[in-house]
Structures are given as structure tokens and as C-alpha cells.
């Protein structure tokens, strides 16, 4: 028996833009279904919003997302920052992406960091050849590192 876990992200009206962005970073196949695709009248408010979305790449990267019904206004307010060498956050989770080498992780970092707030720059650490943390323009905090 095996099990697969997939991070499922909840957005406030910008799931399509976020999933398209993640596909541009990690590659893979993008699947999007809207509330209208599942029977909501096409002219109803929110019919064009994402009820199911996924990016799945051959290398194992997978993330899902949807638009919270009735929610709008972009990313929820949250903070993640470094203070005196410690990460301070009010977020209940981070998304972790671990690569086999620094070049691979650096390529993801370069794309994912566009428009982001860097919490900790990608650099060598005591436990990894490369570790970094950022909050992307959709409010999702990512940890990228090289497996040691």
C-alpha cells in the first residue's frame, strides 16, 4: 500500500492565477475546473472561479487549489518574517520543496521569488547546501532546500 499527500491551497478569487504561476515555476500539467463547469449557472457570480485546480509535474511536484466560495480580495493577510535569527509566523503551514542539488532548487527559487517577500534568502545553511524561505505574491509561504 502507498499513500500520496498533496498540498491543497485555498484562495480568495485568485486560484487560477496562482496555479498558472506555479505551473510556470515547476512545469507539469495544469487542470482547472470552475464552479460553472460543475453546474453553477454561467452568469452567476463566481461561476468562473476555480472549484478544482491542480498542477502535477512528472518529477513529483503536485499542488491543488481552489477559490473559497464567496471569498474575494486576493491573499489573506498573514505575516512571516525573520527576527533575531528566528522565523516568526501566524501561518498554519508552509509548502516545502526539496531538490537534489542547488542548481535545481535555485532555478525554482528564481521563478518563485518573482513578486515575493523573501523571508530568508536561498543560501547554504548548517543543514543544507541551500535553504530559503519566501512568501509568494498569493500569500503562500514556501521553503526551498537541497536534500542533504
RANORSUL-V296674 format. One record per run of one state. SS is the DSSP state (hx for helix, st for strand, lp for the rest). FROM is the first residue (numbers start at 1). TO is the last residue. Records with the same first field share a line. If there is no record, write none. Layout:
SS->FROM-TO ; FROM-TO
//
This chain:
lp->1-6 ; 12-14 ; 27-28 ; 35-35 ; 39-49 ; 57-61 ; 68-79 ; 84-85 ; 90-94 ; 100-101 ; 113-116 ; 124-130 ; 136-140 ; 147-148
st->7-11 ; 29-34 ; 50-56 ; 62-67 ; 80-83 ; 86-89 ; 95-99 ; 117-123 ; 131-135 ; 141-146
hx->15-26 ; 36-38 ; 102-112
//
